[in-house]
Amino acid sequence: MSKNLYRKEAIEYKRHHWKGRALLLAGLPAWLIASLAALFLIALICALIFCKFTQRVDVNGEVITLPHSINVFAPQQGFIVKQFVKIGDVVKKNQPLYEIDVSRSTTTGNVSAAQIEAINEKISNSDEIIKKLVENKKQTLNALNEQLKTTSASLKETNRMLANAQVGLKKMHDNLSSYDKYLSDGLITKDQYNYQHSLYFQQQSTYQSLVSQKMQLESQITQLNSDKITKAADFDNQISSQYNQSNDFKNQLVESNANGNIIIKATSDGKIESLSATQGQTVDNGSSLAQIKPTGNVEYYLILWLPNRTIPYLKTGDTINIRYDAFPSDKFGQFPGKIISVSSMPASRQEMSEYTNVSNGGNQQQELALYKAIVKIKDKQFEYDGKKLSLSNGLKHKPLSSLKNALSICGCLPRFIR
């Protein structure tokens, strides 16, 4: 009904009629819009070419010391018999830490103890045999020396008698020529002449006997000297054989002792940071026993594991910021560090397994190539709320690396295109 009260033209007029005053401005010229757009593009391109962009990258790592901290492990399965140190003690190299019993026991007793007792008895018997051989050698050589002394004296006496016999034989030979003249002159009888010849032959026989005796004594002396050398060599060989056998027994004793109680010693000077086993506790092969922190001139470094996309933008000498998990950055701030080396080859899984904070990204992260970087730490100690805090080996951290001209270009272009 209302539609019939007003004309259609009046209704349309009311609908399109402006109640206020409208101010219409003239549009910007096209050349100005094109100039502004070109200026923006030129500014963006210059910024991308001449300006430097940085991108923050979080990587995982941990604090290490040079020399490294020392983890002491059990070499065999057994139980702790004695503990020689406690936490906080300063130890020297080769100082005992633990005594571990690794022996076996049966119904007849301790196997290692029985073996050690038997081997000690063998060593004792071998030592007794060596003593007897040494004494027999001494007595034998003394007897040979005594025989040699007696034979040498007999040879000396024989030589003296031989010299006298030779002088007498020569005189009798000279006298025989005179007896020939005496017989022709009739001064002696034929019997006297024959008797004189028989004396000469007897003297000659005596001389020959002395010569034979001399040769026999000289041969005997030579034999005695040979026997002396041979007997001494035989005894030396027997003694040497017994010494070798005794050394074999001692080696067996060492092996048996190794199967009994073993001593775990410190491999370097340092301070006991932790002890993982106590007296009476059973340990397995490879169980952790203690951790030793080196003392003296200890340097702290960071080990970083960098993804391959960061390698082109990092080099030796770059400065990075470090955040420690133990010291939150909102309270302690960030700490500076300087890269001293970056590996050119990816780290092996075996090398990364020696560290506790390589990656937290699961199997997919472990499949990526990681490069090892070493960072020198500037601040090793700092104060907070009146307390003096220091770094420790194995402390986890998240360095913030600034990658120059990295990936920021790719991030800007899509935004501009959109």
Backbone torsions as a table, in degrees:
resi	resn	phi	psi	omega
1	MET	NA	-37.1	179.2
2	SER	-65.4	-29.9	178.9
3	LYS	-66.4	-26.0	-179.2
4	ASN	-82.8	-16.3	-178.4
5	LEU	-73.3	-36.1	-176.5
6	TYR	-114.2	153.2	178.6
7	ARG	-76.5	153.8	179.7
8	LYS	-62.6	-35.9	-179.2
9	GLU	-67.5	-37.6	179.8
10	ALA	-66.2	-39.8	178.9
11	ILE	-64.4	-43.7	179.0
12	GLU	-63.9	-35.8	179.5
13	TYR	-66.3	-44.0	179.1
14	LYS	-63.4	-35.2	-177.8
15	ARG	-69.3	-39.0	-174.1
16	HIS	-101.8	1.1	-177.5
17	HIS	-81.0	130.2	177.3
18	TRP	-77.3	130.2	178.5
19	LYS	-84.6	-30.4	179.1
20	GLY	-103.8	-177.6	179.0
21	ARG	-93.8	131.6	-179.4
22	ALA	-103.4	135.0	177.9
23	LEU	-113.5	112.0	-177.9
24	LEU	-97.1	122.9	179.2
25	LEU	-97.7	154.2	177.1
26	ALA	-76.5	141.4	-179.8
27	GLY	-69.0	156.0	178.1
28	LEU	-68.6	146.6	179.3
29	PRO	-70.7	152.6	-177.5
30	ALA	-63.6	-35.5	-178.8
31	TRP	-65.6	-32.1	179.2
32	LEU	-70.1	-42.2	178.5
33	ILE	-63.0	-42.3	178.9
34	ALA	-64.4	-37.9	179.7
35	SER	-66.1	-44.0	179.1
36	LEU	-63.3	-41.9	178.5
37	ALA	-63.7	-42.3	178.9
38	ALA	-65.4	-39.6	178.6
39	LEU	-63.0	-39.9	178.5
40	PHE	-65.0	-43.4	178.6
41	LEU	-63.1	-41.8	179.6
42	ILE	-64.4	-42.5	178.9
43	ALA	-62.6	-41.4	179.4
44	LEU	-65.2	-44.2	-179.6
45	ILE	-65.0	-41.8	178.2
46	CYS	-63.4	-39.5	178.7
47	ALA	-64.1	-40.2	179.6
48	LEU	-68.5	-31.4	-175.8
49	ILE	-86.1	-46.6	-170.1
50	PHE	-98.4	-19.8	-179.0
51	CYS	-91.8	157.0	179.3
52	LYS	-106.5	134.8	-178.9
53	PHE	-115.8	148.5	178.2
54	THR	-126.1	151.5	177.1
55	GLN	-134.1	134.3	-179.7
56	ARG	-85.1	131.8	179.0
57	VAL	-126.6	125.7	177.0
58	ASP	-93.3	125.2	176.2
59	VAL	-127.9	156.3	-179.3
60	ASN	-95.0	156.1	177.7
61	GLY	-173.6	-173.5	179.1
62	GLU	-153.4	160.0	-179.5
63	VAL	-83.5	135.8	173.8
64	ILE	-127.4	165.3	176.2
65	THR	-121.5	150.5	171.9
66	LEU	-120.5	112.6	1.9
67	PRO	-69.9	157.0	-177.9
68	HIS	-67.6	158.7	170.4
69	SER	-67.4	151.2	-172.2
70	ILE	-109.8	124.9	173.9
71	ASN	-101.8	125.1	-179.0
72	VAL	-100.5	127.7	-177.7
73	PHE	-119.2	158.5	177.5
74	ALA	-79.1	126.7	-179.2
75	PRO	-77.3	-22.7	-178.1
76	GLN	-143.6	168.5	176.6
77	GLN	-80.9	139.3	179.5
78	GLY	176.6	-160.3	177.0
79	PHE	-134.9	151.6	-175.7
80	ILE	-72.5	121.3	177.0
81	VAL	-90.1	-41.0	-176.1
82	LYS	-149.9	143.3	176.5
83	GLN	-115.8	124.3	-173.3
84	PHE	-97.3	-16.5	-174.8
85	VAL	-130.9	169.2	175.0
86	LYS	-135.6	169.3	-176.9
87	ILE	-62.9	133.6	179.7
88	GLY	97.7	-12.1	179.4
89	ASP	-70.3	143.1	173.3
90	VAL	-94.1	123.3	-174.7
91	VAL	-115.8	156.6	175.2
92	LYS	-104.7	164.3	178.8
93	LYS	-61.2	137.9	-179.7
94	ASN	70.0	12.1	174.8
95	GLN	-76.8	133.7	-178.7
96	PRO	-62.9	139.0	176.7
97	LEU	-111.4	-48.8	-178.7
98	TYR	-138.2	155.7	166.8
99	GLU	-118.9	122.6	-175.2
100	ILE	-116.8	131.4	176.1
101	ASP	-91.4	115.1	-179.5
102	VAL	-114.9	17.1	-176.4
103	SER	-77.7	168.6	177.2
104	ARG	-117.1	146.7	-179.9
105	SER	-124.1	142.3	176.7
106	THR	-124.1	-173.8	179.7
107	THR	-67.2	-22.0	179.7
108	THR	-90.6	-3.0	179.1
109	GLY	127.2	-168.6	-179.4
110	ASN	-77.2	123.8	-176.4
111	VAL	-65.4	-45.7	-177.6
112	SER	-64.4	-40.3	179.6
113	ALA	-64.5	-40.3	178.4
114	ALA	-65.7	-41.6	177.9
115	GLN	-63.2	-42.6	-179.8
116	ILE	-63.7	-41.3	179.3
117	GLU	-63.5	-44.1	179.8
118	ALA	-65.0	-41.1	-179.4
119	ILE	-68.2	-38.6	177.2
120	ASN	-62.5	-36.9	177.1
121	GLU	-65.8	-40.5	176.7
122	LYS	-62.9	-41.4	179.1
123	ILE	-64.2	-40.6	178.5
124	SER	-63.4	-43.5	178.1
125	ASN	-63.9	-40.2	178.7
126	SER	-64.0	-39.2	177.8
127	ASP	-65.3	-38.2	177.5
128	GLU	-64.9	-41.7	178.2
129	ILE	-62.4	-40.6	179.0
130	ILE	-63.1	-42.0	178.5
131	LYS	-62.1	-42.8	179.4
132	LYS	-65.7	-40.8	178.2
133	LEU	-63.2	-40.7	178.2
134	VAL	-63.6	-41.4	179.2
135	GLU	-67.9	-41.9	177.7
136	ASN	-63.4	-39.3	177.0
137	LYS	-61.4	-43.7	-179.4
138	LYS	-62.9	-45.9	-179.6
139	GLN	-65.7	-41.8	180.0
140	THR	-63.5	-45.0	179.2
141	LEU	-66.2	-35.4	176.7
142	ASN	-65.0	-41.1	178.7
143	ALA	-64.7	-43.1	178.2
144	LEU	-64.7	-38.5	177.6
145	ASN	-65.7	-36.7	178.3
146	GLU	-67.3	-43.9	176.6
147	GLN	-62.0	-40.8	179.4
148	LEU	-64.2	-38.2	178.5
149	LYS	-65.8	-43.9	179.9
150	THR	-65.3	-44.1	-179.7
151	THR	-64.9	-38.4	178.1
152	SER	-64.9	-38.5	177.2
153	ALA	-65.8	-40.9	178.0
154	SER	-63.7	-40.2	178.4
155	LEU	-64.1	-38.2	178.4
156	LYS	-64.5	-43.6	178.9
157	GLU	-66.7	-38.7	178.6
158	THR	-63.6	-40.9	177.5
159	ASN	-62.0	-39.3	177.9
160	ARG	-65.3	-45.3	178.9
161	MET	-64.8	-37.6	179.9
162	LEU	-64.8	-38.4	177.8
163	ALA	-64.8	-42.4	179.0
164	ASN	-65.3	-41.2	179.9
165	ALA	-65.1	-36.7	179.0
166	GLN	-65.7	-39.1	177.6
167	VAL	-65.4	-45.1	179.5
168	GLY	-64.4	-39.4	179.5
169	LEU	-64.2	-37.7	179.1
170	LYS	-66.8	-40.5	178.2
171	LYS	-64.7	-42.7	179.8
172	MET	-65.2	-35.0	177.9
173	HIS	-65.8	-37.3	177.3
174	ASP	-68.2	-37.2	-179.6
175	ASN	-68.9	-30.3	-179.4
176	LEU	-62.0	-37.5	177.5
177	SER	-63.9	-33.1	177.1
178	SER	-71.9	-36.8	-179.9
179	TYR	-66.3	-29.7	175.0
180	ASP	-63.3	-40.6	178.5
181	LYS	-70.3	-39.3	178.8
182	TYR	-62.8	-38.5	-179.6
183	LEU	-67.9	-39.5	179.2
184	SER	-69.1	-28.4	178.7
185	ASP	-85.6	-7.7	178.1
186	GLY	79.9	19.6	180.0
187	LEU	-80.6	-23.8	178.5
188	ILE	-131.1	162.9	180.0
189	THR	-89.5	171.3	179.2
190	LYS	-66.3	-36.4	179.6
191	ASP	-64.7	-41.5	177.3
192	GLN	-63.2	-37.0	179.7
193	TYR	-66.6	-44.6	179.2
194	ASN	-65.6	-37.6	178.9
195	TYR	-62.9	-40.0	179.2
196	GLN	-65.3	-38.7	176.8
197	HIS	-65.4	-39.8	179.1
198	SER	-64.5	-37.5	175.8
199	LEU	-63.1	-38.6	179.8
200	TYR	-64.7	-43.7	179.7
201	PHE	-66.6	-35.3	176.3
202	GLN	-63.8	-42.8	178.4
203	GLN	-64.3	-36.6	178.7
204	GLN	-67.5	-38.7	177.7
205	SER	-65.7	-39.4	177.4
206	THR	-63.0	-40.8	179.4
207	TYR	-63.1	-42.9	179.0
208	GLN	-66.0	-36.3	176.9
209	SER	-63.6	-41.2	178.2
210	LEU	-65.3	-36.8	177.3
211	VAL	-63.9	-43.7	178.3
212	SER	-63.5	-40.9	178.5
213	GLN	-63.5	-39.2	178.3
214	LYS	-62.8	-45.7	179.3
215	MET	-62.7	-39.1	179.3
216	GLN	-65.8	-41.8	179.0
217	LEU	-66.0	-40.3	177.7
218	GLU	-63.7	-41.1	176.7
219	SER	-64.3	-38.0	179.2
220	GLN	-66.0	-39.9	177.9
221	ILE	-63.9	-42.0	177.6
222	THR	-61.3	-42.5	179.3
223	GLN	-65.3	-39.8	179.1
224	LEU	-64.5	-41.5	176.9
225	ASN	-62.9	-40.6	177.3
226	SER	-65.0	-43.5	178.0
227	ASP	-62.2	-37.3	179.7
228	LYS	-61.5	-45.7	179.6
229	ILE	-67.5	-43.1	-177.7
230	THR	-65.4	-46.5	179.7
231	LYS	-61.8	-42.7	179.6
232	ALA	-62.3	-40.9	179.2
233	ALA	-66.1	-40.3	178.8
234	ASP	-62.3	-45.5	178.6
235	PHE	-64.6	-39.7	178.9
236	ASP	-63.0	-40.0	178.1
237	ASN	-64.2	-42.8	178.6
238	GLN	-64.8	-42.1	178.9
239	ILE	-64.8	-42.5	178.8
240	SER	-63.0	-40.4	177.9
241	SER	-62.4	-41.3	178.3
242	GLN	-66.8	-37.6	176.5
243	TYR	-62.7	-43.2	178.2
244	ASN	-62.3	-41.8	178.5
245	GLN	-64.9	-40.0	177.8
246	SER	-64.0	-39.4	177.3
247	ASN	-65.0	-37.3	175.7
248	ASP	-61.9	-41.8	177.4
249	PHE	-63.1	-38.8	179.5
250	LYS	-66.8	-37.5	175.6
251	ASN	-63.8	-41.3	176.1
252	GLN	-62.4	-35.8	178.6
253	LEU	-65.9	-40.3	177.9
254	VAL	-62.4	-44.3	179.1
255	GLU	-64.2	-38.6	178.6
256	SER	-67.4	-38.7	176.5
257	ASN	-64.3	-35.4	177.5
258	ALA	-65.7	-26.3	176.8
259	ASN	-89.0	3.8	178.0
260	GLY	-105.7	-100.2	177.0
261	ASN	-108.4	132.7	178.5
262	ILE	-118.0	150.2	-179.6
263	ILE	-106.2	125.9	174.8
264	ILE	-93.0	122.1	-175.8
265	LYS	-114.2	159.2	175.4
266	ALA	-73.7	134.3	-178.3
267	THR	-88.9	-6.1	179.8
268	SER	-162.1	164.0	174.4
269	ASP	-69.1	143.5	179.0
270	GLY	171.6	-167.8	-178.3
271	LYS	-120.2	135.7	179.8
272	ILE	-72.0	113.8	179.9
273	GLU	-90.9	-35.3	-179.3
274	SER	-155.6	151.4	175.3
275	LEU	-126.1	127.6	-174.6
276	SER	-100.8	-6.8	-177.2
277	ALA	-136.6	151.0	178.4
278	THR	-124.3	169.8	-177.2
279	GLN	-61.3	132.6	-179.3
280	GLY	91.0	-9.8	-177.8
281	GLN	-80.2	141.1	177.0
282	THR	-85.7	134.6	-179.8
283	VAL	-124.1	151.7	176.9
284	ASP	-102.0	169.2	176.3
285	ASN	-63.4	122.0	-178.8
286	GLY	91.9	1.2	178.2
287	SER	-67.6	141.3	179.1
288	SER	-73.2	132.4	-179.3
289	LEU	-109.4	-45.7	-175.5
290	ALA	-156.5	163.3	174.8
291	GLN	-129.7	128.5	-176.6
292	ILE	-113.5	127.3	176.9
293	LYS	-96.2	123.8	-179.4
294	PRO	-62.2	148.5	177.2
295	THR	-116.3	167.0	179.6
296	GLY	99.7	-139.8	-177.9
297	ASN	-82.3	86.3	-177.2
298	VAL	-105.6	128.0	178.1
299	GLU	-105.1	138.8	179.7
300	TYR	-102.8	135.2	178.7
301	TYR	-136.4	161.9	173.8
302	LEU	-107.8	138.0	172.7
303	ILE	-105.6	117.6	179.4
304	LEU	-107.4	149.0	174.8
305	TRP	-118.8	103.3	-171.9
306	LEU	-95.9	134.3	173.2
307	PRO	-69.8	158.4	-173.6
308	ASN	-65.2	-22.7	-179.5
309	ARG	-72.4	-13.5	-179.2
310	THR	-96.3	-13.3	-173.6
311	ILE	-61.6	-42.1	-177.8
312	PRO	-64.1	-16.7	-173.0
313	TYR	-108.8	2.5	178.8
314	LEU	-119.7	142.2	178.8
315	LYS	-147.0	167.4	178.4
316	THR	-62.5	133.3	-179.5
317	GLY	101.6	-12.5	178.8
318	ASP	-68.5	147.9	178.8
319	THR	-101.0	137.0	179.0
320	ILE	-128.4	161.8	175.4
321	ASN	-103.8	142.6	-172.2
322	ILE	-123.8	136.1	172.1
323	ARG	-120.1	128.9	178.8
324	TYR	-97.6	140.4	177.1
325	ASP	-63.7	-33.3	-178.5
326	ALA	-76.8	-19.8	-178.9
327	PHE	-126.2	90.9	-176.0
328	PRO	-55.6	140.9	-175.6
329	SER	-68.6	-24.7	179.7
330	ASP	-69.9	-19.3	177.8
331	LYS	-107.3	-40.8	-174.1
332	PHE	-101.3	-13.9	-177.9
333	GLY	79.3	-167.3	179.2
334	GLN	-108.3	154.8	-175.5
335	PHE	-118.9	140.5	-178.4
336	PRO	-80.5	152.5	175.0
337	GLY	-149.2	157.3	-177.1
338	LYS	-126.2	127.7	-179.5
339	ILE	-72.8	126.4	179.1
340	ILE	-108.5	-16.6	176.3
341	SER	-161.7	145.4	175.0
342	VAL	-133.8	124.9	-177.9
343	SER	-69.4	146.9	178.6
344	SER	-94.4	-4.3	179.0
345	MET	-127.5	147.8	178.8
346	PRO	-62.2	146.9	178.1
347	ALA	-74.2	145.5	178.8
348	SER	-78.6	159.7	178.9
349	ARG	-64.6	-34.0	178.9
350	GLN	-64.0	-40.8	178.6
351	GLU	-67.1	-42.4	-178.6
352	MET	-69.2	-26.5	-179.8
353	SER	-68.1	-17.3	179.2
354	GLU	-78.8	-7.1	-179.9
355	TYR	-115.2	154.4	-171.7
356	THR	-97.3	-10.6	-173.4
357	ASN	-131.5	49.2	-177.6
358	VAL	-72.4	-53.9	-179.6
359	SER	-156.3	154.9	178.4
360	ASN	-122.3	19.5	-174.0
361	GLY	-98.5	11.4	178.3
362	GLY	81.0	-166.7	-176.5
363	ASN	-65.0	-33.9	-179.0
364	GLN	-64.5	-39.0	178.6
365	GLN	-69.3	-35.4	-179.0
366	GLN	-68.8	-22.3	179.5
367	GLU	-75.0	-18.9	-179.8
368	LEU	-75.8	152.9	177.8
369	ALA	-77.3	130.2	178.2
370	LEU	-119.0	137.1	-178.4
371	TYR	-110.7	138.2	-176.7
372	LYS	-87.0	129.8	176.1
373	ALA	-127.3	143.2	179.5
374	ILE	-113.5	128.9	-177.1
375	VAL	-119.9	133.3	176.5
376	LYS	-87.6	131.1	-176.9
377	ILE	-90.7	132.9	179.6
378	LYS	-82.9	-48.9	-177.5
379	ASP	-100.5	112.8	178.8
380	LYS	-96.3	-24.4	177.9
381	GLN	-135.6	149.2	178.1
382	PHE	-155.8	163.5	-177.1
383	GLU	-112.4	145.3	176.8
384	TYR	-149.7	124.7	178.0
385	ASP	55.0	39.5	178.2
386	GLY	78.7	3.7	179.9
387	LYS	-108.9	142.5	178.6
388	LYS	-95.8	117.8	-178.0
389	LEU	-111.4	149.5	-179.9
390	SER	-138.2	159.2	178.5
391	LEU	-73.9	160.2	177.3
392	SER	-139.0	155.9	-179.0
393	ASN	-66.2	135.8	179.4
394	GLY	88.5	0.4	179.3
395	LEU	-63.1	129.9	-178.3
396	LYS	-84.7	148.5	-177.6
397	HIS	-150.7	166.7	175.6
398	LYS	-131.5	93.0	177.1
399	PRO	-68.4	146.3	178.0
400	LEU	-107.4	103.1	-176.8
401	SER	-91.2	135.0	176.7
402	SER	-97.9	114.5	-178.2
403	LEU	-97.5	112.1	-177.4
404	LYS	-73.7	136.2	176.7
405	ASN	55.1	30.7	-174.2
406	ALA	-110.4	119.1	168.1
407	LEU	66.5	-13.6	-179.9
408	SER	-67.7	-34.2	178.5
409	ILE	-61.6	-46.2	-179.6
410	CYS	-64.3	-27.2	179.9
411	GLY	-79.4	-26.0	-177.6
412	CYS	-82.9	-39.9	-174.2
413	LEU	-59.6	-46.4	180.0
414	PRO	-60.4	-35.9	-179.8
415	ARG	-65.4	-40.8	-179.5
416	PHE	-66.0	-40.3	-179.8
417	ILE	-64.4	-39.0	178.5
418	ARG	-67.7	NA	NA
